[in-house]
Amino acid sequence: MGECRLCTAISCTCAVCVVTLWALPSPVQEESVTLLRGLGVQVARTRRNGASGDARFIPLDRLSSAIIAEGIVNHAFGFYLAFVVRGATADAAEAHDMVIAFEAARPRLDILKAVHEDAQRLLWPQPLPPSAAGAAGAEADA
């Protein structure tokens, strides 16, 4: 119960997930994913040595999906969260690229699932079925 929840919804339009790295020998101190409803996603890293980190914003119209995959990362098996980007190269309009979130941190699978669910909910919201929308309207009238 003393766990810190890394993924926090900030209002209905934005969710931010920040992972701070203290004990790892990596030059990366902090990694974050910012989800902006209707706009896209930003993946950012802050370096430990004081050098400016890097940030990449991916507009929603170029995002194809968010996935959790398993693979070998830095000589260890684990899960990772990636955003699939459409038209990543100028040569082929159908080419896809993946932007991996939390490359240095490698959070646990349950954390990745929470961020993935937030990404699905905020970036690609599902409309209510007509029957559910009608029922919600009827409850509001009552």
N, C-alpha and C positions, 0 to 999 in steps of 0.2 A: 504494500500500500504506500510505501515511501517513495515510489518511483516518480520521477519527473516526466510528465507527458510532454514529449518533444514536439508534437504537432498540435497547434492551437488555432482554432478558427477565430479570425479577427473580423467581426461583423459578418454579414452574409456575403460579402464580396471578396474576401481575401483570407487565405490561410498561409501561415508561415511555419516552416520547420527549420530549426537551427540546431546543429550539432557542434558542440565545442570539444576540441581534442586537447587533452592536457598531458596524458601519460605516453602518448605515442611519439616516436622519433620523427614523425613526418613534418615537413616544412609547412603543412597546412594546419592552421589553428582552428578555423571555423568553416563549416559548410552550411549553406542554406538553400532552401527552395521556397520561392514565393509564388503562390498561385493567385492570379488576378482574373476574376470572372469576367468574361467577355473580352479580355485583352491577351492573355497568354501566361507564360511561366518564365521566371528568372532563376537561373542556377548560379550561385556565387560561392567563391572561396576567399578566405582571408589568410594571408601568409603569416607565419609565426615571426619571421625576422623583421617585420615592420614594412616590408615591401608591399606595394599595393597588390591586392588580390585580383582575381579575374571574375568577371560576371558576364553571363550570356543571357540575353532576353530572346525568347522564341515566341513570335506572335501566334495567336490562336489559329489563324488561317493556315499556318505552316505545320501545326501539330497534328499528327495522325492519331497517336494514342500514347498512353502511359502504361508501361508494362513492368512486372516483376519477373526477373529471370534468374536462373542459377548458372553459375559458371566458376571458372578459376580466376581469381583476382589476386594479384600480388602473391602468387605461389600458394594460395589457400582457396579452398572451396567455400563458396558462400552465395548469398542472394544479393541482387542489386536492383535498384529502381532506375529505369531509363525512360526517356521521352523520345518517341519516334518522330523525326522531322521529315516532312515531305519536301521534295525538290531541293535537297541539300546542296547539290552541285549545279552549276550553270550548264554543264554539258547535257545532262539528262533530266528532263522535267519530272520523270517518274522515280528518280533515284531517291533513296531514303538514307538517313543518317540517324544515329542514336546518340543522345546526350545523356551521359550517366550522372545521376545525382549521388552525392556522398561517396565519391571514389576513395577518399582516405579514411573516412569514418567507419564504413561498413556496419550500419546499425542492424539490430536484430530483425528477424522476419516480421514480428508483430508490429514493430515501428514502421517498417516499409509498407505493410498492409494498411496501416492507418493513413499514411501519407497518400498512398495510391487511391484509397477510398475518397479522401478529400479532393484529390485531383479529378477523379471521375465526377464527383458531385458538383464541383465548382466550374470545371472547364467544359464539361459536356453534360449539362443537367438534362434529366429525362422529364418530358412533359407528363403531367398527370393523365391517366386514361380518362376518357369522357365520363364514365360512370363515377369515378372518384372525384372528378372536378365538379360534377353535378351534386354529389353528396356533400362536398365541402361547401358549396354555395347554399344548399338547403339548410345546413347546420348554422351557417352565418346568419341566415334570415330568421331563424328561430330565436 
